[in-house]
């Protein structure tokens, strides 16, 4: 009982800590967390365990070392739990959400907005997604994996939300081409091989050959063996896949279609957000200077390929990504003669790969679908025609055995003519519509891949500027991330 005669302030600290543990246990729905309560009592009151034994070391230098170790360990544990359940920092690496979010924006991401997930890989190094820098090894213990579930949050994903999520196609990754989905790489490699042998894909299709399946089969062998081009092939758990940030366009149970760059949901056109931009054909009587690029907030990534030369009348020709407001602003310039929005096929003749790879050669990022977005507890009829759209969902995201034998579909060794989905799925797109690898390229985002919602920009660094030449974008500090 002597050990329980602690100062009142210690009892108060113990009470607060115990309340946090109890509430955390209720939130997690896990009673095992309550086993921490005796340790909380001991830390603040009874002190049977010598938690700060190092403070009794006589040598001040050694004592200082242990003091730093203690502080670092406490910080790592605190950062781990804050990063896991409450908030996370995210840096915008590409221009896929330009003009809404710019390259170099640092975001404060709330995980409680949609409810944090319990980890798949509980033993991992804080603030590192999947690979430790310098050491170039995995930042998590792969042998210990838990079944993840989502805790109660403040709300649900809604249309036009900016959302951070784990890259859904990042389950299988070619380390040499990490930004591209594995299926797309296999299809492109197989298609290139077929063409290299003199075969025409359209002719093969006319002959009744499943070109998509053929390309995937040939390409998979190429990608898996060509280490110099594609690197090692690795598998990553859901919470260790790359973090992406896009705008949610389609919700579970809706039918989405893109017609001439405009998005339709359930056959109704949805209004463009202010930050959405497409490439435009521009004629100018004088060359554009750096100040104009800054005014339009166009990064070097996009402006460097913007000038296409001059036309027969001596006008400067540009192809630049512009919002509707940008287009209006440019038309007011006295030296600008024409601003006309174009489709990506008019800008670049290169063949595009859309989801699912090789499914419909006529689909592009500007004319896509219609495609139905799976909803939990909804059932669809499965056919050989629509199976390519949902096979990744059925096999990878919902972990079923899926096969096609003699023209029939088998799920978990049973013939299937329909399928009931277990998760909700979302359709994500970047605002920089012609320079964004998004759901049009790699498909649906499962509900269990959702990480959180960006709240605001807390720091913005322009990668195209020097520290004394405007690198820090002060006007973006504390800007709401959804605007």
RAPECOR-V213223 format. One record per run of one state. SS is the DSSP state (A for helix, B for strand, O for the rest). FROM is the first residue (numbers start at 1). TO is the last residue. If there is no record, write none. Layout:
ss = {SS,SS}
from = {FROM,FROM}
to = {TO,TO}
//
This chain:
ss = {O,A,O,A,O,A,O,A,O,A,O,B,O,B,O,B,O,B,O,B,O,B,O,B,O,B,O,B,O,A,B,A,O,A,O,A,O,A,O,A,O,B,O,A,O,B,O,B,O,B,O,B,O,B,O,A,O,A,O,B,O,B,A,O,B,O,A,O,B,O,B,O,A,O,B,O,B,O,B,O,B,O,B,O,B,O,A,O,B,A,B,O,B,O,A,O,B,O}
from = {1,2,5,8,29,31,47,53,57,60,86,87,92,105,111,117,118,124,125,131,133,137,139,140,141,150,151,162,167,168,172,175,178,182,197,201,207,211,226,227,231,233,236,238,241,243,251,255,260,262,266,268,270,277,285,290,297,300,304,307,311,316,324,332,336,342,344,348,368,373,379,382,387,398,402,406,408,412,414,416,418,421,425,430,432,433,439,443,445,447,450,462,472,473,474,477,479,481}
to = {1,4,7,28,30,46,52,56,59,85,86,91,104,110,116,117,123,124,130,132,136,138,139,140,149,150,161,166,167,171,174,177,181,196,200,206,210,225,226,230,232,235,237,240,242,250,254,259,261,265,267,269,276,284,289,296,299,303,306,310,315,323,331,335,341,343,347,367,372,378,381,386,397,401,405,407,411,413,415,417,420,424,429,431,432,438,442,444,446,449,461,471,472,473,476,478,480,483}
//
